[in-house]
């Protein structure tokens, strides 16, 4: 087996690294170095995205990197663990990385640049913090002959085209469908004409925009009155403050949809502070542990759980397949999306999660 523990100090960011065939290690202090102990790797088989058997990357000397946004939320930690487990089970040589937060744009780009400069990787799968922060790195990877797969947050197509960058696949939940599912569900528990609201993530963020768009569509189709749709930057406190203002201004407010569960936790507190738990319906997004527990306890109405582990696994499968069978893939600024289904978690099934 091949074990490698990479510790990188990138600005203020702490970078996390692990091997697909062994153990993981969080980035440590300023004294950490890039030294790594290496042993021989075992050959194994892997299953590609079509379910067919292919030669394992380890057997052919292929090595891969997966760069996620962060490990600070259940969504990304679950994806990390899913990729790690799949890689280990299939004998793939994979290093995983993440920045400290999903707004650590420059540090995440530095991780990608380090991976490119190392010359170690045949392919890199990337979940960018924003639609644009990694594109210069994607172009550099293209120029270095490294295959790129886009995970979750879609690279901005116009900027990709402008810089001449490309990737071979894009894997994500259908975020429009995610928002629509959440809003439609809570609308089904209300009456036409009831007042509802939407808590968005970061303005211009593709995932947030898509979820909010889907939620608006779901509310409008159900005949709800949308009293507000506010970007709260994925921030719990901002979501709490926004919800508290709405609750005061609109005493008849009946439901709020949030574009992630972190913000939903803030909104849940605002609802509790106003003594309206159960009176104002609340749906989050991602299926984080705290949100699922809140649903089970009756403090939230629902959360739309994205299958983040499977998103990561499918992304790695496509990356391996594209590196092993490059003629089967067409690189593009906006490749066709490979969707992974999301699941509505409510009081009826929360115990299962």
Number of C-alpha atoms within 10 A of each C-alpha: 16 18 20 24 22 24 24 24 19 18 10 12 20 22 25 25 23 24 24 28 25 18 13 19 15 16 23 15 11 12 8 12 14 10 11 11 9 11 10 9 16 14 17 17 16 22 17 21 18 10 9 9 11 15 16 23 25 24 15 11 14 18 19 27 27 28 26 26 26 26 21 13 16 18 22 22 18 18 20 24 18 19 27 26 16 22 23 18 14 18 23 30 29 29 27 24 28 29 28 18 18 20 18 19 19 16 22 32 22 18 23 24 17 14 22 24 13 9 10 14 22 22 26 29 28 29 28 25 25 22 19 18 19 25 24 18 20 29 19 17 25 19 13 14 13 20 25 29 25 27 27 26 23 23 28 19 18 12 15 22 14 11 14 16 24 25 27 23 25 25 27 26 22 21 27 20 19 29 32 24 23 31 35 22 19 22 23 11 12 18 12 15 13 18 22 28 25 26 28 27 24 18 13 12 19 19 26 25 20 21 29 28 20 23 30 25 19 23 30 17 14 20 16 22 17 18 14 14 18 18 22 21 18 23 18 20 18 18 28 23 16 20 26 21 12 19 18 11 11 13 9 14 20 24 24 29 34 35 32 29 29 22 26 29 24 22 29 29 21 23 24 16 12 13 11 15 18 15 13 22 23 28 31 33 29 26 27 23 14 14 29 29 17 20 25 21 12 14 21 26 28 30 31 29 25 23 20 27 21 19 23 29 23 24 28 28 20 25 29 30 23 23 22 18 12 14 8 10 15 13 17 16 20 20 19 12 16 17 15 17 16 21 16 20 26 20 16 10 13 19 12 8 12
